Structures are given as C-alpha cells and as structure tokens.
Amino acid sequence: MENIIWTWLELNNGELSESSMEILGEARKLGNTLKGQIHAFLLGEYADEAAAKAAIYGADVIYIATDSIFRTYCPEACLAAFAQQVSRPPRIVMISGTRNGASLAPRIAARFQWGYLANVVKVAPQEDGGLKINTETFQAKVNNTYTFSARQTVVLVLQPGSIGVGKADKKRTGEVRPLEPLADMTNHIEITGFIKADPRSVSLNDAERVVAGGNGFCNQEDLKILQGFADALGAAVGSSKPIADKGWVTYNRLVGQSSGRRLAPNLFVSVGISGATHFIEGMKESPLIISINKDKGAPLMKEADLAVVGDLYEILPEITRQIKAMRGEAEDHGK
Ligand SMILES: Cc1cc2nc3c(=O)[nH]c(=O)nc-3n(C[C@H](O)[C@H](O)[C@H](O)COP(=O)(O)OP(=O)(O)OC[C@H]3O[C@@H](n4cnc5c(N)ncnc54)[C@H](O)[C@@H]3O)c2cc1C
C-alpha cells in the first residue's frame, strides 16, 4: 500500500476553512515522516480557486469537483467523489472533526470498510510500518493508545482547533486533478435557513468573542456579572480551570491546554485570570486580547494587547453599563 494520506477540505464562502488548513498542516507533517503524499479532496463551487491555497498548506494532489450538488454539504456526493480514487487506496484519511467532518468520517470508514478513530491527538509511525495513535476523551482525562498495522487503512478524526494552523509555504504548488462529473444525485440534506448562533450556547470554538472568568471571582453567584458583560458584548463565556473544577461552569466552557483546543476568537477578554501557561496555550492566538486584573504583574497582563488594572467588581459593571448605554439598552444590572 502506498503512503497516501487523504484529507477532505471544507470551504467557507469560497475560502478554504481554517480547520482545513489545520488538518493539511498535520497531514503534511505525517506525510513527511512517512515519505508519503497528501491527496486532498476539495469539493465545492469555488474549489478550483481554493486549490492553490490547499497546496501552500501541504497538499501534493488536489482533487477538485465543482458539481452543483457540492453547493451544500452532501455526504453521498462526497463518498461518490472518493470512490473515483479508491482504486489507489490511501493509508490514512485525516478529517477535521467539524460538524460536517465528524458526520462524513464514519461514513467513509463504513463505505470502504476501513478502520476509524475519533478524538485523535497524536499519530506516530512505528518501525514495523504500523501506526500508534493516541486519542483523548472526557476533557483529556481518558487517554487511549491504538495500533494499526501497515496494511490497514484508517480514518482519523482530529479535534478542530487542537493543533492550530501551521505556516504556509508560499512556494509550494500542487497538482490539480478534476474529478469526473458525478451522475445525477439528490442531496437528502436540505438547508432551509440559518439561525444566528446564540453566544450563550455556541461552542467556544465557534464564538467570535469570548470573555473568560477566573479565580478573581469570589463565588458562583458573581459570575452573573460576567454573563451580563458577555451578553452586552455578544460574547460567549469561558473560564479558567479552577472555575470549571469548582463546578461553577461546565467543562465545555474551559479554556486552556486541558480543553484540547486552541481558541482564536476575534476578541478574547480575560477577567480575574492570572495567565498560567496552561491557560495561555488555549487562547494566545486570539488577535485581540484584553486582560482585566487587579495585579498588573500577572502574566496575562503582559500577553494582552490591552491590560486593564483594577478590581473586576468595579470595572465589569461599569463597562457593561457603558456598552449598553452606547446601544441604547435599558439598565438591568447585568442579569
Ligand atoms: C496539567 C495541568 C493542566 C492545566 N490545564 C489548565 C487549563 O487548561 N486551563 C486553565 O485555566 N488552567 C489549567 N491548569 C491550571 C493552571 O496552572 C492555573 O492554576 C489556572 O489557570 C489558574 O487559574 P486563574 O488564573 O483563574 O487563577 P489564579 O492563578 O488564582 O489567578 C486569579 C487572578 O485573579 C486576579 N484577581 C483576584 N481578585 C481580583 C479582582 N477582584 N479583580 C481583578 N482581578 C482579580 C488575581 O490578581 C489573579 O491574577 C492546569 C494545570 C495543570 C497542572
């Protein structure tokens, strides 16, 4: 079996998605170790335009299809596209565990009778040609190791945001190979509209703004001040580990290395968080970081683009009031 690694790439408004760049970078690293090739499937209306970007992030061969059925996610059509190339089977299929990626990966495994693993954090090639694969579940509390022989193809799902986007090599080029047009197919998934995500429930990975609270809060009740601030900003609430450990928020709100993801929202505001490396690892890629802390020497105050020194119990209600005033909203004490 050749050391070919397949990846499936996603487009957001015609642009290669961030999770796709991330998975390409990881596939590239593995491909370099295995001396293998990265074959990427780019299926969508603007696939041809995004192909060059796929190459600079690591793809050697880019299969493209611009059939109209790919305007929206259609798993059956994706499988039909993969089937065109399956006579030269891959050794590994790497998929980012986005909503669509997590839906497609097990279908690929089932269709072609390949192995399947989700929540993958590490893939290590072995001397005998096999693979040792680590997975993490339950907020990284359960770690498992699996081995696959050199003859087994395996579909791996990696947590989006857990690795980060690697550096593009602008000199890299790839070979673009158009796939055969698909025979008439029906997409059984119909998108009837989009609902704007509620920042209170949206996953931290998808939030455009995040405000995170830490040990600077004296009790759980006080987190209402943080929620009020987040609501005014249209931000999702995150937390440092002590807050999640105390059970004041659920673990899916955790920011930092233990969460297994690296957040990079447009705006990240930390409130009463010192900035241990474990925490900073999970948010340092954010383009705009504001830190509110009464200790100006706290590590996150140095990392921040804007450091606000003061007591959160005075600052948060005041900023919340001012944001609301700017928006012409009535005062409701942050509840
Ligand atoms: C293996 C391992 C993994 C870990 N993973 C994570 C992780 O993923 N995420 C994570 O967060 N931590 C993680 N930790 C824990 C981490 O090392 C820190 O202990 C933790 O991040 C500290 O949280 P904190 O900043 O909220 O608390 P503290 O370090 O106690 O900081 C509280 C801050 O609040 C400020 N403050 C207090 N009162 C006020 C006030 N009234 N107004 C303004 N500021 C105030 C203080 O000046 C201080 O800087 C991990 C630790 C280990 C060993």
The ligand as an ORCA input file, in Angstrom:
! r2SCAN-3c Opt
* xyz 0 1
  C      -1.507     19.621     33.839
  C      -2.222     20.897     34.098
  C      -3.127     21.331     33.151
  C      -3.816     22.546     33.349
  N      -4.691     22.968     32.397
  C      -5.326     24.150     32.573
  C      -6.222     24.651     31.595
  O      -6.481     24.036     30.553
  N      -6.824     25.838     31.809
  C      -6.582     26.583     32.950
  O      -7.160     27.661     33.099
  N      -5.741     26.124     33.885
  C      -5.121     24.937     33.735
  N      -4.285     24.485     34.723
  C      -4.201     25.261     35.953
  C      -3.271     26.472     35.788
  O      -1.950     26.085     36.000
  C      -3.666     27.613     36.759
  O      -3.666     27.112     38.078
  C      -5.006     28.230     36.458
  O      -5.069     28.605     35.094
  C      -5.205     29.464     37.320
  O      -6.497     29.980     37.106
  P      -6.824     31.503     37.416
  O      -5.933     32.382     36.632
  O      -8.277     31.673     37.286
  O      -6.489     31.606     38.964
  P      -5.320     32.345     39.730
  O      -3.997     31.919     39.238
  O      -5.620     32.159     41.175
  O      -5.490     33.873     39.334
  C      -6.544     34.675     39.747
  C      -6.254     36.082     39.262
  O      -7.341     36.923     39.577
  C      -6.852     38.175     39.978
  N      -7.861     38.805     40.825
  C      -8.268     38.424     42.062
  N      -9.268     39.205     42.500
  C      -9.495     40.111     41.519
  C     -10.407     41.197     41.375
  N     -11.309     41.479     42.330
  N     -10.367     41.918     40.250
  C      -9.465     41.651     39.250
  N      -8.589     40.631     39.356
  C      -8.598     39.873     40.453
  C      -5.563     37.882     40.701
  O      -4.694     39.008     40.703
  C      -5.012     36.707     39.900
  O      -4.124     37.157     38.881
  C      -3.604     23.295     34.537
  C      -2.683     22.839     35.475
  C      -2.004     21.658     35.259
  C      -1.014     21.201     36.314
*
